[in-house]
């Protein structure tokens, strides 16, 4: 069965587990297609940064405050007909739903990868999210809804771009 390309949304929100490659995919598609890009982790609150430093999970209150910040930021930086690509883990469905209600032009794409590849990426990155901390966060991840776009990122740039071309009818 052939899937019809969907209209290009104003905001494409890439979410998924730490290490799945959201930033990689966001950087790639924004560069190739000329789309705007916002890595939402740059606006993590001080409380969230402290929790990460201490390898603690975020509280519901931290997440609620943060997603209000993200929604405001998206509205502030979204301009013109060029899509804005946003990268952020967005583990909880309630926060993805909040963004859907607040920003009706948003479309979510779950970025996934095999768990062993995620662990290897986290080890190579060597940043604030180590494999053990990422594993502790797994309990909070709520999977995509049925019918939501899912891209398996195994670092094949051509396959990633082909998937976006297929979904959105791009040249």
N, C-alpha and C positions, 0 to 999 in steps of 0.2 A: 504494500500500500504506500502511495506517495503522499508525504505530508506537505501541505501548502505552507509556504513561508508566512510567518506572522509579520504584522506591521512592526517597524522598528520602534521600540518604546523610547520614551524620553529618558528613562533611567533604567539601567541594567545593573542589578545588585547581585554581585557574586558572593556567595556565602558557602561555608562548609568548615570542616575540621581544620584545626591548626596543622599546617604542613601539607594540606591538599593542593596548594598552588594557586590560591585566589589572586595574590599579588602578581604572580608570574603571568597568569591568564589575563588579568586586567591590564598589565603593562603591555603585553603582546597585542591584544585587540585594540587598545587605544592607540598604539603606535601605527599599526597596519591600517586601521580604518579611519584614523584621524579623529577619534572620539575623545572627549574630555575624561579625566580620571580623578578620582578622589579615594585615597586610601584612608578609610575612616579611623584606623588605629591611631592616626596622628592626633586625634581628638579624644583619646582615652582620658578619663578624669583622673585627678591626682589619687583619689581613693582606689581606682582600678589599677593604676600603676603600682601603688603600694601593695595591693593584693597580689599582683603578678610577682613583684620582688620577693614577697613572702611565700609564694607558691600556694596561695589560698584561692578558692573559688570565689567568683563574684556573687554578691548578694542580689536578690531580686530588685532591691532599691537601687543598687548601683546600675544595673542593666536598664531599669526604667528611666533613670536620669540620663544615661548615655544615649539611649535611642531618641529621646527628645532633642538632644544636642545634634545627633546625626540628621534628623528630619529638618531641623532649622538650617543646618549647614548645606544640605542638598538643595533646599529652596533658595538659599543665598547664592550658590555657585552655579546652579543650572541656568544655562543661557542658550537661546536659539534652538535651531533644529537638530544640532549635533547631540547625539546621545551622551549622557554622563554615565560612566562606568564607576560603580562604587564597590570597593572590596572591604569586607568585614565578616567575621565568623558568624554572627547572628544565630547562635545556637538554639535559641528559643523561638518556637513558632509564634508565640504571642507578640514578640517584637517584630517579626516579619509581618504579621497581621496589622500591627500598629502602623507600620510604614505603608502598607497597602491602603489603609484607611486615610492616612495623612497625605500620601502622595499617590493618587490614583494612577499615575502614569508609570509606576515602577513595575518591573518584571524581575522575578527572582530566578537565578540560575545557580543550582547547587554544584559546586566543584568538589569532585571526589577523586580518590586515588586509592590504590591498594594499601592496606595498613602498613605492610612492610616497607613500601616506598615512602609513606608519610614519616615513619620512624627514621629512615635513612636521611630524608631531607631535614628533619629537625636536628639530627646529629650534626649534619654538615653545616647548617645555619649557625649553630652554636650561640643562639641569642637567648632572650629571656624565656622562651618557651622550649624547655627541654622535653625529651620523650616522656619522662615520668610525669611531669606536670601536665602535658597534653593528654596522657592516658587518664589522669584523674579528672580531666574536664569532660571526658566522653559521656559520663552519666548525664550531662546537661544537654547533649545534642539531640534535637528532635528532627527526624528526617524530613525530606521534602514531601509535600502533598502529592497525591496521585495526579499525574498529568503535568507536574512542574518539570521544567527543563533540568537535566542532569548531564554534566560533562565530566567524563572520566579523564583526568589529567595525568598522563604518563609521560609528560615532557616532549610529546611529539607536536611541535609547533604547527606543522601542516594539518594534522588531524584536528587540532583545536580551531584553527582558522576555517577549515572546511565545515566544521560543525556550526560555527556562527554564520557562515555563508548559507548553509542549508536552512537554518532556523529563520533567518531574516531576509533571504533572497538577495544576498549581496554578491557583487561580481568577484 
